[in-house]
Amino acid sequence: MWLNGCSSSTASTDPAPELTAGNTVFMTTFADVVSKVKTATGVSITSAQAPKTIVLTCSDSRVPPELIFNKTLGDLFVIRVAGNVLDKDQLASIEYAVEHNWATKIIILGHSQCGAVKEAVVSWKNTKSATYVPVGTTKMENLDYLVGKIYPRVIAARAAFPTYTSLTASGANLWEAAVDNNTDHIYEQLVLENEIVKEALADSSKALKNVIKAKYDITTGKVTFQ
């Protein structure tokens, strides 16, 4: 008996036909893309990589960095997690790329209307607690852990903007202030606290030169660099 999502080697049913169809289209241009990348960069991306940009961003399906920046295979080293938070796994991925001396910059890409940040704001609005209190009735330990990491950013945003209490999709509101504070905090974690990143930025022989904060507006498609 097979679990859902698994199949035997003899199964003929396509479990994701829409994805298979998309991959078929992608494969028709794959060889051409690989050839063009090698011509432009000298790197054969079927056997190696040398991306110039590291992007830390949210898992939100509306925020795909390759589309947002009009890039292709091999251009970006992307780390995605809800709320673009930093934990050991994400830090390890960034450190891996920095140590391989590919990238000249790290982009911390927050975005408007971030759902993970919204969870933290809703918790504050419901509880006014100094520490995170889960909103839902169903225990989701991993989600609670992630939102709990964002919650202090809501408290910090409230301290900076004490009149902000609204949870709306635009304008001067607590939701967007917390999104921005979250990006600021991640920047500090990388530039001030992470030894690998700090050492690379201070070493002129290293490729890494900048850590840049940015925000994507999901209503316009515009990225604003800070």
C-alpha positions as CSV (number, residue, x, y, z in Angstrom):
1,M,0.0,0.0,0.0
2,W,1.4,3.4,-1.0
3,L,1.1,6.6,0.9
4,N,-0.6,9.6,-0.7
5,G,1.9,11.3,-3.0
6,C,3.8,8.2,-3.7
7,S,3.4,5.7,-6.5
8,S,4.8,2.4,-7.7
9,S,7.3,2.3,-10.6
10,T,4.6,0.8,-12.8
11,A,2.0,3.5,-12.1
12,S,0.9,5.3,-15.3
13,T,-1.1,8.1,-13.9
14,D,0.6,11.5,-13.9
15,P,0.3,12.9,-10.3
16,A,0.8,16.5,-11.5
17,P,-0.2,16.9,-15.2
18,E,-0.1,20.6,-15.2
19,L,3.5,20.6,-13.9
20,T,4.5,17.9,-16.3
21,A,3.1,20.0,-19.1
22,G,5.0,23.0,-17.9
23,N,8.2,21.1,-17.6
24,T,7.8,19.8,-21.1
25,V,7.7,23.4,-22.4
26,F,10.7,24.3,-20.2
27,M,12.7,21.5,-21.7
28,T,12.3,22.8,-25.2
29,T,14.3,25.9,-24.3
30,F,16.7,24.4,-21.7
31,A,19.6,23.6,-24.0
32,D,19.4,27.1,-25.5
33,V,19.4,28.8,-22.1
34,V,22.4,26.7,-20.9
35,S,24.3,27.6,-24.0
36,K,23.5,31.3,-23.6
37,V,24.5,31.3,-20.0
38,K,27.8,29.7,-20.8
39,T,28.5,32.2,-23.5
40,A,27.8,35.1,-21.2
41,T,29.5,33.8,-18.0
42,G,31.8,31.0,-19.0
43,V,30.0,28.7,-16.6
44,S,28.3,25.5,-17.7
45,I,25.4,25.4,-15.3
46,T,24.8,21.7,-15.9
47,S,27.9,21.0,-13.9
48,A,28.6,24.1,-11.8
49,Q,27.2,27.4,-10.6
50,A,28.6,30.9,-9.9
51,P,25.6,33.2,-9.1
52,K,26.5,36.8,-8.5
53,T,23.6,37.5,-6.2
54,I,22.2,35.8,-3.1
55,V,18.5,36.5,-2.5
56,L,16.8,35.9,0.9
57,T,13.1,36.2,0.5
58,C,9.7,34.9,1.4
59,S,8.1,31.7,0.3
60,D,5.0,33.6,-0.9
61,S,4.0,32.3,-4.4
62,R,3.7,35.9,-5.6
63,V,7.4,36.7,-4.9
64,P,9.6,34.6,-7.3
65,P,12.9,36.4,-7.5
66,E,13.9,35.1,-11.0
67,L,10.7,36.6,-12.5
68,I,10.8,39.8,-10.4
69,F,14.4,40.6,-11.5
70,N,14.1,39.1,-15.0
71,K,16.9,36.6,-14.4
72,T,17.5,33.0,-15.7
73,L,19.2,29.8,-14.6
74,G,22.4,30.3,-12.7
75,D,21.9,34.0,-12.0
76,L,20.5,33.9,-8.4
77,F,21.2,31.9,-5.3
78,V,17.8,32.0,-3.7
79,I,16.9,31.1,-0.1
80,R,13.1,31.2,0.5
81,V,11.2,30.8,3.8
82,A,8.0,32.3,5.1
83,G,8.7,35.8,6.4
84,N,12.2,35.6,5.0
85,V,13.4,34.9,8.6
86,L,16.9,33.8,9.4
87,D,17.5,30.6,11.3
88,K,20.5,28.2,11.2
89,D,19.3,26.6,7.9
90,Q,19.0,29.9,6.1
91,L,22.2,31.2,7.5
92,A,24.0,28.0,6.4
93,S,22.8,28.5,2.9
94,I,24.0,32.1,2.8
95,E,27.3,31.1,4.3
96,Y,27.7,28.3,1.8
97,A,27.4,30.8,-1.1
98,V,29.6,33.4,0.6
99,E,32.4,30.9,1.3
100,H,32.3,29.7,-2.3
101,N,33.1,33.3,-3.2
102,W,30.5,33.7,-6.0
103,A,28.3,36.5,-5.0
104,T,29.0,40.2,-4.9
105,K,25.8,41.0,-3.0
106,I,23.1,39.7,-0.8
107,I,19.6,41.0,-1.3
108,I,17.2,40.8,1.7
109,L,13.9,41.0,-0.2
110,G,10.8,41.7,2.0
111,H,7.4,42.2,0.4
112,S,4.2,44.1,1.0
113,Q,1.3,42.2,2.6
114,C,3.5,39.4,4.0
115,G,1.3,36.7,5.4
116,A,3.8,35.5,8.0
117,V,4.2,39.0,9.4
118,K,0.5,39.5,9.4
119,E,0.1,36.4,11.7
120,A,2.4,38.2,14.2
121,V,0.5,41.5,13.9
122,V,-2.9,39.7,14.4
123,S,-1.5,38.1,17.5
124,W,-0.5,41.5,18.9
125,K,-3.8,43.1,18.0
126,N,-5.6,40.2,19.8
127,T,-3.5,40.0,22.9
128,K,-1.3,43.2,23.2
129,S,1.2,40.8,24.8
130,A,4.9,41.6,25.0
131,T,5.6,38.1,23.9
132,Y,4.1,36.0,21.1
133,V,0.8,34.3,21.8
134,P,-0.5,32.0,19.0
135,V,-3.7,33.1,17.5
136,G,-5.2,29.9,16.2
137,T,-6.8,27.1,18.3
138,T,-4.9,24.4,16.5
139,K,-1.4,23.8,17.8
140,M,1.2,24.2,15.0
141,E,4.5,24.2,16.7
142,N,6.7,24.9,13.7
143,L,4.5,27.8,12.5
144,D,4.3,29.2,16.0
145,Y,8.1,29.0,16.2
146,L,8.5,30.9,12.9
147,V,5.9,33.6,13.7
148,G,7.4,33.9,17.2
149,K,10.6,34.9,15.6
150,I,8.8,37.7,13.7
151,Y,6.7,38.9,16.7
152,P,9.5,41.1,18.2
153,R,9.5,43.0,15.0
154,V,5.9,43.9,15.6
155,I,6.8,45.2,19.1
156,A,9.7,47.2,17.6
157,A,7.5,48.7,14.9
158,R,4.9,49.7,17.5
159,A,7.7,51.4,19.5
160,A,8.8,53.3,16.5
161,F,5.3,54.1,15.3
162,P,3.0,54.2,18.4
163,T,0.1,55.5,16.4
164,Y,0.1,52.6,14.0
165,T,-2.5,50.0,14.8
166,S,-4.2,49.2,11.6
167,L,-3.9,46.0,9.6
168,T,-4.5,47.1,6.1
169,A,-2.8,46.4,2.7
170,S,-1.3,49.8,2.1
171,G,-0.3,53.0,3.6
172,A,1.3,53.8,7.0
173,N,0.1,50.8,9.1
174,L,1.5,48.4,11.6
175,W,1.6,45.5,9.1
176,E,3.9,47.3,6.7
177,A,6.0,48.9,9.4
178,A,6.6,45.4,10.9
179,V,7.5,44.1,7.4
180,D,10.1,46.8,7.1
181,N,11.4,46.3,10.7
182,N,11.8,42.6,9.9
183,T,14.0,43.4,6.9
184,D,16.0,45.8,9.0
185,H,16.5,43.2,11.7
186,I,17.7,40.5,9.2
187,Y,20.1,43.1,7.8
188,E,21.6,43.6,11.2
189,Q,21.8,39.8,11.8
190,L,23.9,39.4,8.6
191,V,26.0,42.5,8.7
192,L,26.6,42.9,12.4
193,E,26.3,39.4,13.9
194,N,27.2,36.8,11.3
195,E,31.0,36.2,11.3
196,I,31.2,34.7,7.8
197,V,29.4,37.7,6.2
198,K,31.3,40.3,8.3
199,E,34.6,38.8,7.4
200,A,33.8,38.6,3.7
201,L,32.6,42.3,3.6
202,A,35.8,43.4,5.4
203,D,38.1,41.4,3.1
204,S,38.8,43.1,-0.2
205,S,39.9,39.8,-1.8
206,K,36.4,38.4,-1.3
207,A,33.7,38.7,-3.9
208,L,31.0,39.9,-1.4
209,K,30.7,43.7,-1.3
210,N,27.2,44.6,-0.3
211,V,24.2,43.5,1.8
212,I,21.2,45.3,0.5
213,K,17.6,45.7,1.8
214,A,14.8,45.7,-0.6
215,K,11.0,45.5,-0.7
216,Y,8.7,44.1,-3.4
217,D,5.3,45.7,-3.9
218,I,2.9,42.9,-4.9
219,T,0.4,45.4,-6.3
220,T,2.8,47.0,-8.8
221,G,5.7,44.6,-9.3
222,K,8.2,47.3,-8.2
223,V,11.2,46.6,-6.1
224,T,12.5,49.5,-4.0
225,F,16.1,49.2,-2.8
226,Q,17.0,50.8,0.5
